[in-house]
Amino acid sequence: MSLSAVLPLRAEGSYNVNDLGRAAILFKTLMAFNATEVLKEILVICPDNEVDIIQAQLQPWEKLAIRVLSEDAVLPELAHHPKVRGWRKQQLIKLGAYKYVQTPYYLTLDADAICLRPLTTSLLLPDNKALIQYEDRALHPKWWKSSARILKMSDKVGDSSVGMSVTPAIMARDISEATTQEIAANLRGKGSWVDKMCRLHNPTSPSNWTLYRQRRGRWTEYSLYYLCAQKLGLLDKYHVTANSAAYPQQLLIHDSHPFEQWVPQQSFSPNGTGLFCVVNSSMRIDTDTVWEKISPFVPSV
């Protein structure tokens, strides 16, 4: 079974960092670690006015089968919500990209992700199901309460102590579609699921400061996706648990924080279980410094 990837990207991302430079590191590590044999394509989704420049900058990585789409093509409703922050747009894009993905599952990526070891289909999709990695819901309790309210369900379904972790993640196209349908339930013609979510984040709207908004505005794409999968009984049909006895591999490890204390040879060790790590853009570490630290452990391609 093949797999796609989805990467929201801007020429310059949050915190005024060079997201194209960070993406170059991601692409170098994907090339070095067998992604061309695993990923059918990588959908890079960017602002409409950046499509040409990003296509030009990604030419060196054409072997990764990159397809560049504009945000407006993927989610046309975003044009009607210009004040929605880029971070929220990225979350909506990851959830809504299922319409453009050609495979049953897709791997979500951010520009600051780094691949740590050779990828195989059996690692990412063991037994033709996608790895799902968990974290303690207590880390972000408002994500789960907000998402449950949006989906009109209890936030206590399943094991209420754990929830889906963050990017990189693997999403089932069917569950993503079902999630958007659940969000859109009872809209009565008042726009789409995208409109509904964007209306929660319009800073100039008086409704943005109501208790209703405050109780629903802390969602993430993954808390919505995971709770919807639980609500509809789809989780075990499409996912298996990462970092478990049966599947010890982890989609994300956190060894790279704090960056100054990171020992990358441990992260890249052949005996390790982590498939990706992240050097968050919020850390404002320049790309040359990141590459200098990891390049001894990345095979040349």
C-alpha positions as CSV (number, residue, x, y, z in Angstrom):
1,M,0.0,0.0,0.0
2,S,1.4,3.4,-1.0
3,L,1.3,6.6,1.1
4,S,1.1,10.3,0.2
5,A,2.3,13.2,2.3
6,V,0.9,16.7,2.9
7,L,3.1,19.7,3.7
8,P,1.6,23.2,4.2
9,L,4.4,25.6,3.3
10,R,5.0,29.3,3.0
11,A,8.1,31.0,1.7
12,E,8.4,32.7,5.1
13,G,6.7,31.1,8.0
14,S,5.7,32.0,11.5
15,Y,8.3,33.8,13.6
16,N,9.8,35.2,10.4
17,V,11.8,32.1,9.8
18,N,13.0,30.7,6.4
19,D,10.5,27.9,5.9
20,L,11.8,27.1,2.4
21,G,15.3,26.6,4.0
22,R,13.8,24.4,6.7
23,A,11.9,22.4,4.1
24,A,15.1,21.9,2.2
25,I,16.5,20.0,5.3
26,L,13.3,17.9,5.5
27,F,13.6,17.1,1.8
28,K,17.3,16.2,2.1
29,T,16.5,13.8,4.9
30,L,13.6,12.3,3.1
31,M,15.8,11.7,0.0
32,A,18.5,10.2,2.1
33,F,16.1,7.8,3.9
34,N,14.2,6.1,1.1
35,A,11.1,8.3,0.9
36,T,11.0,8.1,-2.9
37,E,10.2,4.4,-2.5
38,V,7.5,4.9,0.1
39,L,5.7,8.2,-0.8
40,K,3.6,8.2,-4.0
41,E,3.7,12.0,-3.9
42,I,4.1,15.0,-1.6
43,L,1.4,17.6,-1.8
44,V,2.9,21.0,-0.9
45,I,0.1,23.5,-0.2
46,C,1.0,27.2,-0.2
47,P,-0.6,30.6,-0.5
48,D,-1.8,31.4,-4.1
49,N,0.7,34.2,-4.6
50,E,3.6,31.9,-3.7
51,V,2.9,29.0,-6.0
52,D,5.4,30.0,-8.7
53,I,8.3,30.8,-6.3
54,I,7.8,27.7,-4.3
55,Q,7.6,25.5,-7.4
56,A,10.9,27.0,-8.6
57,Q,12.6,26.5,-5.3
58,L,11.5,22.9,-5.0
59,Q,13.0,21.9,-8.4
60,P,16.0,20.1,-6.8
61,W,13.6,17.7,-5.1
62,E,11.7,16.6,-8.2
63,K,12.5,12.9,-7.4
64,L,10.1,13.2,-4.4
65,A,7.2,13.7,-6.8
66,I,6.2,17.0,-5.3
67,R,2.9,18.6,-6.4
68,V,2.3,22.2,-5.5
69,L,-1.2,23.4,-4.9
70,S,-2.6,26.7,-3.7
71,E,-4.5,27.0,-0.4
72,D,-7.4,28.5,-2.4
73,A,-7.6,25.4,-4.6
74,V,-7.6,23.1,-1.7
75,L,-9.9,25.1,0.6
76,P,-11.6,27.9,-1.5
77,E,-13.4,29.2,1.6
78,L,-10.2,30.5,3.0
79,A,-10.5,33.5,0.6
80,H,-13.5,34.6,2.6
81,H,-11.6,34.5,5.9
82,P,-8.4,36.5,5.4
83,K,-7.9,37.3,9.1
84,V,-7.5,33.6,10.0
85,R,-3.9,33.0,11.2
86,G,-1.5,30.8,9.2
87,W,-1.3,28.2,12.0
88,R,-5.1,27.7,11.8
89,K,-5.0,27.5,8.1
90,Q,-2.3,24.8,8.3
91,Q,-4.6,22.7,10.5
92,L,-7.6,23.1,8.2
93,I,-5.4,22.2,5.2
94,K,-4.2,19.0,6.8
95,L,-7.7,17.9,7.6
96,G,-9.2,19.0,4.3
97,A,-6.4,17.7,2.0
98,Y,-8.0,14.3,1.8
99,K,-9.9,15.4,-1.3
100,Y,-6.6,15.8,-3.2
101,V,-4.8,12.7,-1.8
102,Q,-4.6,9.7,-4.1
103,T,-3.9,7.1,-1.5
104,P,-5.9,5.8,1.5
105,Y,-3.5,7.3,4.0
106,Y,-1.4,10.5,4.1
107,L,1.5,11.6,6.2
108,T,1.3,15.1,7.5
109,L,4.5,17.1,7.7
110,D,5.7,20.6,8.7
111,A,8.7,22.3,7.3
112,D,10.6,21.9,10.6
113,A,10.4,18.1,10.6
114,I,13.5,15.9,10.1
115,C,13.5,12.3,8.9
116,L,15.8,10.2,11.1
117,R,16.0,6.8,9.4
118,P,15.1,4.8,6.4
119,L,11.3,4.7,5.8
120,T,9.4,1.6,4.7
121,T,5.8,0.9,4.1
122,S,5.9,-1.7,6.8
123,L,7.1,0.8,9.4
124,L,4.5,3.5,8.5
125,L,1.6,1.2,7.5
126,P,2.1,-2.1,9.4
127,D,-0.6,-4.7,8.4
128,N,-2.0,-2.1,6.0
129,K,-3.0,0.2,8.9
130,A,-1.5,3.5,9.9
131,L,0.6,4.1,12.9
132,I,-1.1,6.5,15.4
133,Q,1.0,8.0,18.2
134,Y,-0.5,9.0,21.5
135,E,0.2,11.6,24.1
136,D,-1.4,12.4,27.4
137,R,-4.5,14.5,27.0
138,A,-3.6,16.3,30.2
139,L,-0.9,18.1,28.2
140,H,-3.5,20.1,26.3
141,P,-6.9,19.4,27.9
142,K,-8.7,22.3,26.1
143,W,-8.0,20.7,22.7
144,W,-10.2,17.8,23.6
145,K,-13.0,19.7,25.3
146,S,-13.2,22.2,22.4
147,S,-13.2,19.5,19.8
148,A,-15.8,17.5,21.6
149,R,-18.1,20.5,21.7
150,I,-17.6,21.1,18.0
151,L,-18.4,17.5,17.2
152,K,-21.3,17.4,19.7
153,M,-20.0,14.4,21.6
154,S,-18.4,13.5,24.9
155,D,-14.6,14.1,25.3
156,K,-14.5,10.9,27.5
157,V,-14.7,8.4,24.7
158,G,-12.2,5.6,24.6
159,D,-9.3,5.9,27.0
160,S,-9.8,9.5,28.1
161,S,-6.3,9.8,29.4
162,V,-4.7,9.6,25.9
163,G,-5.1,11.4,22.6
164,M,-3.5,11.7,19.2
165,S,-0.1,13.3,19.1
166,V,1.0,16.1,16.8
167,T,2.8,16.4,13.4
168,P,4.2,14.2,11.9
169,A,1.0,12.0,11.9
170,I,-0.7,9.6,9.5
171,M,-4.3,10.3,8.7
172,A,-6.8,8.0,7.0
173,R,-8.6,9.8,4.1
174,D,-11.9,8.2,5.1
175,I,-11.6,9.5,8.7
176,S,-10.7,13.0,7.6
177,E,-13.7,13.1,5.3
178,A,-16.0,11.8,8.1
179,T,-14.6,14.4,10.4
180,T,-15.4,17.3,8.1
181,Q,-18.9,15.9,7.6
182,E,-19.4,15.7,11.4
183,I,-18.2,19.3,11.8
184,A,-20.6,20.4,9.1
185,A,-23.6,18.7,10.6
186,N,-26.6,21.0,11.4
187,L,-25.1,24.0,9.5
188,R,-28.4,24.5,7.8
189,G,-26.8,26.1,4.7
190,K,-24.7,28.5,6.7
191,G,-21.5,27.8,4.8
192,S,-19.2,24.8,4.9
193,W,-17.2,23.1,7.6
194,V,-14.3,25.4,6.7
195,D,-16.5,28.4,7.2
196,K,-17.7,27.1,10.5
197,M,-14.2,26.6,11.8
198,C,-12.9,30.0,10.4
199,R,-15.8,31.8,12.1
200,L,-14.4,30.8,15.4
201,H,-11.2,32.7,14.6
202,N,-12.2,36.1,13.2
203,P,-10.7,38.6,15.6
204,T,-12.9,41.5,14.4
205,S,-16.2,39.6,14.9
206,P,-18.0,40.4,18.2
207,S,-18.9,36.7,18.4
208,N,-15.2,35.9,18.7
209,W,-15.2,37.1,22.3
210,T,-18.2,35.1,23.5
211,L,-18.2,32.2,25.9
212,Y,-19.4,30.0,23.0
213,R,-16.3,30.8,21.0
214,Q,-13.9,30.4,24.0
215,R,-15.3,27.0,24.7
216,R,-14.8,25.8,21.1
217,G,-11.8,27.7,19.9
218,R,-9.0,25.5,21.2
219,W,-9.4,22.6,18.7
220,T,-6.7,21.0,16.6
221,E,-7.0,19.0,13.5
222,Y,-5.8,15.9,15.3
223,S,-8.1,16.2,18.3
224,L,-11.0,16.6,15.9
225,Y,-9.8,13.6,13.8
226,Y,-9.2,11.3,16.8
227,L,-12.5,12.1,18.6
228,C,-14.4,11.7,15.4
229,A,-12.8,8.3,14.8
230,Q,-13.8,7.3,18.3
231,K,-17.3,8.6,17.9
232,L,-17.8,6.6,14.7
233,G,-16.0,3.5,15.8
234,L,-13.3,3.8,13.0
235,L,-10.1,4.0,15.0
236,D,-9.2,0.3,15.1
237,K,-10.2,-0.2,11.5
238,Y,-7.6,2.2,10.3
239,H,-4.9,2.6,12.9
240,V,-2.5,0.6,15.1
241,T,-0.6,2.0,18.1
242,A,2.9,3.3,17.7
243,N,5.5,2.9,20.5
244,S,3.8,-0.4,21.6
245,A,5.1,-3.9,22.0
246,A,3.8,-4.9,18.6
247,Y,4.9,-1.7,16.9
248,P,7.8,-0.1,18.7
249,Q,8.5,2.6,16.0
250,Q,7.5,6.1,16.9
251,L,6.4,8.8,14.4
252,L,7.9,11.6,16.5
253,I,10.5,11.7,19.2
254,H,11.4,14.8,21.2
255,D,15.2,14.3,21.5
256,S,15.9,17.6,19.7
257,H,14.6,19.7,22.6
258,P,16.4,21.7,23.9
259,F,18.4,22.1,20.7
260,E,21.6,23.0,22.5
261,Q,21.6,19.7,24.4
262,W,20.6,17.5,21.5
263,V,22.9,14.6,20.8
264,P,21.8,13.8,17.2
265,Q,23.8,10.6,16.9
266,Q,21.4,9.1,19.4
267,S,18.4,10.2,17.4
268,F,19.8,8.9,14.1
269,S,21.1,5.6,15.7
270,P,20.2,2.5,13.8
271,N,18.9,1.1,17.0
272,G,16.5,4.0,17.6
273,T,12.8,3.8,17.1
274,G,12.0,7.4,16.1
275,L,11.1,8.1,12.5
276,F,11.0,11.9,12.8
277,C,12.0,14.7,15.1
278,V,11.2,18.4,14.9
279,V,13.3,21.5,15.5
280,N,10.4,23.9,16.0
281,S,10.4,27.1,14.0
282,S,9.5,28.9,17.3
283,M,13.1,28.2,18.5
284,R,14.3,30.6,15.7
285,I,17.4,28.5,15.0
286,D,18.8,29.2,11.6
287,T,18.9,26.5,9.0
288,D,22.7,26.4,8.6
289,T,23.0,25.7,12.3
290,V,20.5,22.8,12.1
291,W,22.1,21.3,9.1
292,E,25.6,21.6,10.5
293,K,24.4,19.6,13.5
294,I,22.7,16.8,11.7
295,S,24.6,16.5,8.4
296,P,27.2,14.0,9.7
297,F,24.4,11.5,10.2
298,V,22.5,12.0,6.9
299,P,23.7,9.8,4.1
300,S,24.6,11.8,0.9
301,V,22.2,11.3,-2.0
